[in-house]
Amino acid sequence: MIDTHSPPSVSPEAQQLADAMRKAAEGDWSAPLPHAASPDISLLCHAFSALAAGLQQKEIRRKAEEETRRLAAVSLLHDLRVPLTTILGYTEALEIHLAAAPEKRSAYLAAIKLRAGDLASLIDELSAAERGIPRDASPPAASAALIGDFFRAEQERLHREQVSVHLCVDETLTLPVSRLDLQRILTNLLTNTMKYRVHPSSAVTITCRKEETAIVLSYHDDGPGVPPDALPHLFQAGYRTPDAARRPGSGLGLHIITEIAGRSRGVVSAANDHGLTITLTFPMTGGLSC
């Protein structure tokens, strides 16, 4: 029987190249190639190196795309609980206040309907993200007036959690994010306020204004703030301050806000100022009004 694994007539350089190919087939691209060889072997080495480089780059892109899809799915899963919590809260309120005034019942039912629609939209986005379908690059812009609508719809939760909200919003402005994404921003900020506060009640101030060529959305609470050395890391996926690590959470809320803002070239920053201030700055474009 002829030994096809290592024929005696094969040169050491050819054998070295064959060994490198076998290891590459197993996922190991580190095997060295012959440095000095005949023209034929050198040509094959160059071709193999080009093939290896192309396949490695393709694998890097595949992993990056897979990680992008994973993070998108995780962020949507993170936010699914928000409309669900609101729906449960208003359902409970309806059960408790069965004899409440008709206008209050109507307001509760409207809030449930709104958040149920948000839940359905998030599930649709989650399904698309898992299938690798890209998001709409130009979602419908949201009026700043929706900020007030959001907090009015959350009034039952705000009352229950003892959160007072002061709005200073120019409602003529338009933000370059969708209504659902604006709600995701506000929800994650509000959730963090309640999660990390040290007192039983909270005061929140939200402003939305035009500053030269930008629209600035600012959210401030009267909580404990964060350690100064944590400020540069707040928006990293999964990052949690040492104090936050003792509380339930994933460290995704602020990262999600950064991802949403970044799709419209927005910039997010944080500062300690008798509490924590989160600022989103969006550049003015032709699609924005004031």
PEQUIVEN-V803170 format. One record per residue. RES is the residue in one letter. SS is DSSP state (a for helix, b for strand, c for the rest). PHI is phi in whole degrees, -180 to 180 (* if undefined). Layout:
res,ss,phi
RES,SS,PHI
RES,SS,PHI
//
This chain:
res,ss,phi
M,c,*
I,c,-85
D,c,-84
T,c,-88
H,c,-74
S,c,-147
P,c,-61
P,c,-64
S,c,-84
V,c,-78
S,c,-73
P,a,-58
E,a,-66
A,a,-64
Q,a,-64
Q,a,-65
L,a,-64
A,a,-62
D,a,-63
A,a,-62
M,a,-66
R,a,-63
K,a,-67
A,a,-63
A,a,-62
E,c,-93
G,c,96
D,c,-104
W,c,-100
S,c,-89
A,c,-64
P,c,-73
L,c,-102
P,c,-61
H,c,-85
A,c,-121
A,c,-153
S,c,-65
P,a,-55
D,a,-64
I,a,-68
S,a,-61
L,a,-62
L,a,-65
C,a,-64
H,a,-63
A,a,-65
F,a,-65
S,a,-62
A,a,-65
L,a,-63
A,a,-62
A,a,-62
G,a,-65
L,a,-67
Q,a,-66
Q,a,-65
K,a,-63
E,a,-68
I,a,-62
R,a,-65
R,a,-62
K,a,-66
A,a,-65
E,a,-65
E,a,-65
E,a,-68
T,a,-62
R,a,-64
R,a,-64
L,a,-65
A,a,-63
A,a,-66
V,a,-63
S,a,-66
L,a,-69
L,a,-61
H,a,-58
D,a,-90
L,a,-63
R,a,-69
V,a,-67
P,a,-62
L,a,-64
T,a,-61
T,a,-64
I,a,-60
L,a,-63
G,a,-63
Y,a,-72
T,a,-64
E,a,-63
A,a,-63
L,a,-63
E,a,-66
I,a,-73
H,c,-108
L,c,-63
A,c,-97
A,c,-67
A,c,-60
P,a,-55
E,a,-66
K,a,-71
R,a,-62
S,a,-63
A,a,-66
Y,a,-64
L,a,-65
A,a,-65
A,a,-65
I,a,-63
K,a,-62
L,a,-62
R,a,-71
A,a,-65
G,a,-64
D,a,-63
L,a,-62
A,a,-64
S,a,-65
L,a,-65
I,a,-65
D,a,-62
E,a,-64
L,a,-63
S,a,-62
A,a,-65
A,a,-63
E,a,-66
R,c,-92
G,c,77
I,c,-80
P,c,-66
R,c,-69
D,c,-65
A,c,-70
S,c,-130
P,c,-69
P,c,-58
A,c,-72
A,b,-108
S,b,-69
A,c,-62
A,a,-62
L,a,-67
I,a,-62
G,a,-63
D,a,-61
F,a,-60
F,a,-73
R,a,-68
A,a,-69
E,c,-97
Q,a,-60
E,a,-64
R,a,-66
L,a,-61
H,a,-64
R,a,-64
E,c,-93
Q,c,56
V,b,-117
S,b,-100
V,b,-124
H,b,-115
L,b,-108
C,b,-131
V,b,-120
D,c,-81
E,c,-74
T,c,-82
L,c,-81
T,b,-124
L,b,-97
P,c,-81
V,c,-136
S,c,-74
R,a,-59
L,a,-65
D,a,-69
L,a,-62
Q,a,-66
R,a,-65
I,a,-61
L,a,-65
T,a,-65
N,a,-65
L,a,-66
L,a,-64
T,a,-62
N,a,-63
T,a,-58
M,a,-74
K,a,-72
Y,a,-107
R,c,-70
V,c,-110
H,c,-116
P,c,-71
S,c,-127
S,b,-139
A,b,-120
V,b,-123
T,b,-125
I,b,-120
T,b,-123
C,b,-142
R,b,-148
K,b,-94
E,b,-129
E,c,53
T,c,-105
A,b,-140
I,b,-108
V,b,-116
L,b,-109
S,b,-123
Y,b,-126
H,b,-127
D,b,-123
D,c,-100
G,c,-77
P,c,-78
G,c,71
V,c,-134
P,c,-57
P,a,-53
D,a,-74
A,a,-89
L,a,-54
P,a,-67
H,a,-110
L,c,-57
F,c,-97
Q,c,-78
A,c,-61
G,c,84
Y,c,-75
R,c,-139
T,c,-69
P,c,-55
D,c,-68
A,a,-68
A,a,-63
R,a,-85
R,c,-114
P,c,-63
G,c,157
S,c,-114
G,c,72
L,c,-106
G,a,-54
L,a,-72
H,a,-64
I,a,-61
I,a,-61
T,a,-62
E,a,-63
I,a,-64
A,a,-64
G,a,-63
R,c,-66
S,c,-114
R,c,61
G,c,-81
V,b,-120
V,b,-115
S,b,-139
A,b,-135
A,b,-152
N,b,-85
D,c,-155
H,c,52
G,c,134
L,b,-118
T,b,-116
I,b,-110
T,b,-121
L,b,-113
T,b,-117
F,b,-111
P,b,-69
M,c,-72
T,c,-133
G,c,-61
G,c,-86
L,c,-104
S,c,-124
C,c,-147
//
